Amino acid sequence: MNRILLGLLLFFIFIEGYSQDKTDFRYYNPESEAPFFYYDVIYYPRETRDSVDIEIIIKVPFGAIQFIKEGDTFVGKYEINILLLDEEDVQVASKIWTQEIRTHNYDETNSLDYFDVSTLTLREEPSDYLLTIGIMDLETKKSSFRKKTLKLKNFYDKRLTISKLFIVDKIVRKDSTTVEFVPSVENVVSDDKPFFYIGFVILSDGGQGEIQYEIRDMANRLVQERTYKKEFKKGSAQELIKLSRKDLGFNRYKLNLKVSIGNEEVTRSLVFKVRWYGMTKFIDNLDEAIEQLRYIASPKVLREMKKGTEKEKKEKFLKFWAAMDPSPGTERNELMEEYYKRVKYANEHFSGFLPGWKTDMGMIFILFGPPNDVEKHPFEINTKPYEIWYYYDINRTFVFVDETGFGDYRLISPLYDIPGMY
């Protein structure tokens, strides 16, 4: 199977037929219909213990919003919708507002490294909630939503309690005695500094205590650990833990924290990832990212890329993508971003017995993007459930059948017309 030809086909599907301007990548990217965004929800204790401060942080990449030109300025507008429901599905809080982004730089309108950040803090009684965050692009009218359950009913069960943990993006000094920790939202650690910080707020009666933490990789292997004594003051206080990036490669990790004071202890955990410069944010693990190239890289290329140290593998990986960069000379590789954005989507929507990117639906989605139209036939008489995906722009149709009845859709219309597939 000539996967290099398939890789070239993928490249020309992106580049040819949609635009002759290779830098105008987002406008002919069909997957960009629904705006995507990052968010984090951090809950902070209050000394009165009768309520919890719920801080909602929303981070929208410029490239996720459709911009229009007004004179010499590019303008993007989107609406944010926040809805908080209690355990009885009764609305306890809501807010809708509009954000406007303005820039004179066209490249920034396509960037995933420039962000518009919004913050909303709700003060609610300790309880369990369902939070819904919605974003609507006011130019395209496309929208996307995220839902998150907040378990806060037992937040003050102990005299000792701590907020959610977060990666500190920056530390802002408000005055001579006050500093503010700004969360990263994405929980991403860059490789450009030898250390990073974890922040949280602790509420206690004070006294001699202990902080213990460990960092493990996603295979549960211990990477770092430390225990130290600390004298805590009574009331609420910000805490900052400085962590070394030593021994942390390009991967996802879990930090487990335990704070003890007297006979009480509280635990929290945080999953974060380390990202190398030049690597798209849609990649969590280098070895997995290399394996996921199997649809556009030959077995020989993959075998060679998997050899060597982590640094050597990274160099080969970036070299592979540099050869297909539609805008060489810029920091952003649009094709790499689009490919791994599709891998992420496939994992979120097609996973079952296999990770989504390994399924037939995932493969087609990664190679061709979202279909122009989908016919779903889940309950036809005398036939198994099936779906038909139509790609009008490239004159192709793919049929998937659920042979087992468990949602494991298999491709039954092979890609015979694509050179090198068989």
N, C-alpha and C positions, 0 to 999 in steps of 0.2 A: 504494500500500500504506500503510494507516494504521498506522504503527509506534507512534504515541502510544497508540492503543487496545491494541496488543499490550503496550506497557509497563505500562499499567494492569492488563491481565490478569496479567502477571507479578507485579505488586505484590499483587494480590488472591489469587493462588495462594499467595504467601508468607504473607499476613496473614489472609485469610478462610479458614475451613474447618479451620484448625489450632489457632488460639487467638484469644481475644478480647483477650488481654493483649499489646499490641504490644511490650512490653519483654522478654517471655519468648521471644525469637527463637530461641535455640539449640534449645529443646526440640521445636520443630516443624520444625527444619531437617534434612531427611533425609540430607544429605551429611555431617552431623557424626557418622555412625555410627562411622567409624574415626578414632581420635585422630591428629591431625597434630602434628608437632613440628619444631623446628629443631635442627640439630646442627653441630658443627665438630670436626675432628680436627687437632690441632697437634702436630707432632713436633719434639722438641728434642734437640740434640746433647749428648753427655756428654764430659767431658774424657778419660775413659778410652778412648773410641772403641770400646768393645766392646759397647755397647748404645745403644738409642734410647728416650727417654721419649715415649710416645704418649699425649697428653692428649685424652680424649674428653669433650666438653662437650655436654650435652643440655638444651635449653630448651623446656619444655612450656607453652603458653598455658593459663591457667585455663579459657578457653572451650572447649578441646579435650577436657576431662574432664567426665564426668557427676558432679555433686555431689548429695549427699543431706543432708537437714536432721537434725541431732542437737541437740535443744534449741534454743538460739539461735545455733548454729554450723552452717555449711555445710561439709561434708567431702567431699573428692574423693581417691580412691586409685587409683594405677596402678602397674604393674610394669614395670621396665626389664630387658631381657635383652641382654647383650653377649656376642658370640661372635667370636673371632679365629682364623682358619685360616691355615696356612702354604701354601706353593706346592703341597704334596702333599695339600691339603685335610685336614690333620691339625690337630686342635684344639690350640692353644698357650695359650689363655687364655679364660676365660668367667666371667661373674658375673651373678647375678640378685638384684635387690633391689626392695623396695616403697617408694614415695614417698607421703606423705600431705600433702595441702594442707588447711589450715583457714582459714576467714575468717568474719567476722560480717557482711560486706557482700554482699548478694545480687547486686548489679551486678557485683562482681568475678568471680563464678562464670561469667559470660557474656563476660568481657572477653578480648580478644586482646592487651591491653597489659600484663597482669599475668602473670608467669611463675614457674614453679618450675624452678630450675636445679640440675642435678646434674653432677658432674665425677668422672671415673675416669681414673687414670694407670696405664698398663701399661709396664713396662720390659722390652723385648725386644731380641734381637740383630738387627743390620741384615739385613733380608731383605724379601721381598715378601709381603704379607698380604692377606686378604680379611676386612674387618670387617663384621659385621652388627649393627645396633642395632634392637631391637624394643621397642615400647611397647604395653602392654595395659591398657585401662581396666577396673579390677576391678569396676565396677558394671555396665557393659554387656557386658563380656567381648569387646569389639571390640578389634582390634589392628592395628598397621601397622608396617612394617619399612623400613629403609634399608640399602643395601649400598654399600660403598666400598672400592676397591682402593688399597692403600698401597704405593707403590713406594719401598722403603727399602734395597734390596740394595746400591746404590752410593752410599749416603749419605755414606760416609767415603772416597770415592775420592780426594779431594783433602784436603790439610791444612786448607784453608779450606772451611768449610761453614756454612750458616745454616739456621735453622728455617723452617717455613712462615710466611708473612706473615699478619698479622691486624690488623683494625681494633681499636683500643683503646677499650673502652667506658668504662673509668675507671682511674685510677691510685691504688693504695692504698699508703700508706706504712706499712710494717711496723714500722720503727724509724728511728733517726736516719741509718742508712746503707743501708737496704734498702727498695726499693719493688717492688710487684707490678703488672704490667700485666694487666688483666682483659679478655679478648677479648669482642667484641660478639656472636659466634656467627653472627648474621644478615648480617654484613658490610654494615650499613646506616649511612649517615651522615645525621644529622638536619640540617635547615636552620636550627636555632635558635642555632648558634654559627658564628663566622666561620672556624674552623679545626678540624682533627681530627688524630688521630695514627695512624701505622702502627707496629706493634711487631714485633720479631723478636729471636732470639738468635743470636749469631755465635760460632763456634769457630775460632780461628786461632793461628798462631805469633807473631802480633803484627807491628808495623811500620807504616810509612807506607803509607796506602792511599787509596782513593777510593770514594765512594758516588755513584752516578748513578741517577736515576729519571726516569720520564716517565709522564704520565697521558694516555690516549687514550680517546675515546668508542668506542662499539661499531661506528661506521663507520670506525674507525682514524684519525680526525682527532686531531692532537696538541693537547692542551689546556694541559698544564703540563709543564715539564722543569727539572731542576736537576742540577748536578754540583758536588761539593765534596770537599776533602781532609780526611783524618781520620787521627789516630794511634791505632792499635788496640793494646790490651794483649794479652799472650799469655794464652791460655786462653779461657774462656767469658764472654761479657758480653751484657747486654741492650742493645738499641739502640732508639731512638725517633726517628721522623721526623715533624716537624710540617708539616702540609700545609694550604694555604689552600683554603677552599671557594669562593673567587672563581672565576668562570667555570664552575662546576659547577652545571648546572641539574638538573631532575628527570629523571634518566636513569641508565643503567648505564655504568660506566667500567672500564677495565683499567689497573692500575698495573704497570709493568715496572721491576724493580729490578736493578741490577748492582753488586756489591761486588768491588773489586779490591785485592789486596795482593801486591806483588811481581809475580811472573809468573803468579799464579793469579787467577782470577775465577769468581764464582758468580752465577747469575741466578735470580730468582724472580718470579712474577707473582701478582696478586690481582685478582679481579673484585669490584667493590662497587657499591652504588647509593646515590644521594642521594634521601632521602624528605622531602617537605614535610609540615609539620604539617597534620593533618586528612585526610591521604591514606592509604588502606588500604595495608598492607604487601604485598598481593598485586599491586600495580602497580609495574612497573619503569620504564615510559616513558610520559610524559603523552600524546604524540602517538598512540602505539599504543592507550592506554586510551580516547582519544576515538574512534578508529576502531572499537574493539571495542564501542562503544555502538550500532552500526548495527541491532541486533536490537530495541532499545527506544526509539530516538530517530529522528525523522524526518530525511530528507536535508537539509531546510532548517535544522534545529537543528544538525546536524553541520557543515554548511558555515559557519554562523555561529561555532560553537565553535572551528573551526580557524583563524579569523582572529585577527590581533593578535600581540602579544608573548607570551612564555612566561607572564609574570605574568597577562596578560589571559585567556589560554586557561585557565589554572588557575582563575581566578575564575569563568569561565563553567562550567567543568566541575563545580566544587564547588556552584555555584548550581543546576545541573541535578539533582544528587543530593540537595541539601538539600530540594528540593521533594518528594522521595519518601522522605525520612527517616522511618522508623516510630517513632523516638523523638527528635523535635526537642528541642533544648535540652541534649542530651548530646553528649559529644565523639565518640562512636562512631556511625557510620551503618551499621546492621546490613545493610541491603539492598545498599549499595555493596560491603561486605565479601563478602557471599554471592555477588554477581554476579561479582566478579573472582576469587573463590576458584574458582568454576566455570570461568571462563576459563582459569585456571592449570591446573586439572584436565584440561580439554579439550586444552590444548597438550601436556600430559604423556602423554595416553593416546590421542589421535586424530590426531596429526600424521603426515603422510605427504608426499604431493605438495604439500599446503597446510598451513599452521599449523593445529593442531587446532581452534582457535576458529572457523576459516573453513569447516570441513567440515560436512556435514549432521548428523552425529552430534554434533559440537561445538555446533552451533546448538540442537539439541533439548535437549542436556544443560544448556546455559547457561540456556535458558528454563524448563525444567521440573525440572531436577535429575536425580539418579540414578533410573532406573526401579525400580518395585517388583519386576519380574521380567524376565528376558531369556531368550529362546530363541535359541540359536545353531545354525545349520545350515551348517557349512562344507563338508560332503562329501556333500550329497544327490545322488542319481542324476538325471541329465537336468535339472538346474536349477543355476543359479549360486548361490554362497554368499550366504546372507542371514541377517539377524538381525531379531527382533521384540522391541520394547521395550513393556512393559505398564506403564501408570500407572493402577492401580486407583482411587486416591484421586480422580482427576479424570476417570476413565472415558475414557481415550484410549489408543490403540495406534499405534505407528509402526513401519513396516517399512523396512529398509535392505537394498539389494542391492549386492553387489560385482560390478559389470558387467565390470570388466577382469581380475579375478583377482589384482589386486595390492593388495588391502586398501582400495581406494577405495570405501567404502560410500556409496551415494546413497539419499536418501529417496524412496520411491515411493508413500508414502501422504500426499499433501499435506494441509496443515492447512486444509481447506475449511471446517471447522466453527468456525474461529476468526474472528470479525469483523475485517475489514480486511486479512486476509492475502492475498486475491486479489480 
